[in-house]
Amino acid sequence: MGSMRNRPQGRRRQKGNAILEGGLVLVPLMALIFAFIDHGLAIFLQNTFQHAVREGVRYAVTYQTQSGMGQDASIQTVVKRNAMGFLSNCNNCIKIRYYKPDSLVETTENIPGNLVEVSVEGYQLSWMAPLMRSAGKISIVARAADRMEGLPGGQSPPTR
């Protein structure tokens, strides 16, 4: 009879060990799963923003504008529309710059032959599960540039 009393206590100890071992395995496993999701989201956002700024540049080189907007505001609208809503709250993240082609000096003119650069800068992505306190946020940047096309016979560029 003495041996029967020892069995339930041994099983209780094994049950406690299983919970402890499960916890020791589950914590690093969850950290890896969250890390994979975080890195996947960062790569997805980078690709989405790259596509959005390319579409913005394609729109910019044709001098199109939406009704009631200047050219820069129209370009920003196109970039936001192609960013799948991720830039809807980030008004200062979209930058539009014009450069002279011979010297690459920044200018305010959007005339034919100049280069236009559309970029997303300063977008901060917070980690879902920061494993280290220093991990904080990561900044996602995307840029695209092209040369402004010529305008049809005698037209002037739209206002910025």
Long-range contacts (C-beta under 8 A, 24 or more apart in sequence): 30-129, 31-129, 31-131, 34-128, 34-129, 35-129, 35-131, 37-128, 38-127, 38-128, 38-129, 41-125, 41-128, 42-125, 42-138, 42-140, 45-86, 45-123, 45-125, 45-140, 46-140, 46-142, 48-83, 48-84, 48-86, 49-83, 49-86, 49-87, 49-120, 49-123, 49-140, 49-142, 50-142, 50-144, 51-82, 52-79, 52-80, 52-82, 52-83, 52-87, 52-120, 52-142, 53-79, 53-118, 53-119, 53-120, 53-142, 53-143, 53-144, 54-144, 55-79, 55-82, 56-82, 56-94, 56-96, 56-118, 56-144, 57-116, 57-117, 57-118, 57-144, 57-145, 57-146, 58-146, 60-96, 60-110, 60-116, 60-118, 60-146, 60-148, 61-116, 61-146, 61-147, 61-148, 61-149, 62-149, 63-110, 63-148, 63-149, 63-151, 63-157, 63-158, 65-158, 70-158, 70-159, 70-160, 71-110, 71-157, 71-158, 71-159, 71-160, 72-96, 72-160, 75-118, 79-118, 79-120, 83-120, 86-123, 87-120, 87-123, 90-122, 90-123, 92-122, 93-120, 93-121, 93-122, 93-123, 94-118, 94-119, 94-120, 95-119, 95-120, 95-121, 98-148, 101-147, 108-160, 109-157, 110-148, 110-157, 110-158, 110-160, 111-148, 111-157, 112-148, 112-149, 112-150, 112-151, 112-157, 113-147, 113-148, 113-150, 114-147, 114-148, 115-145, 115-146, 115-147, 115-148, 116-145, 116-146, 116-147, 116-148, 117-143, 117-144, 117-145, 118-143, 118-144, 118-145, 119-143, 119-144
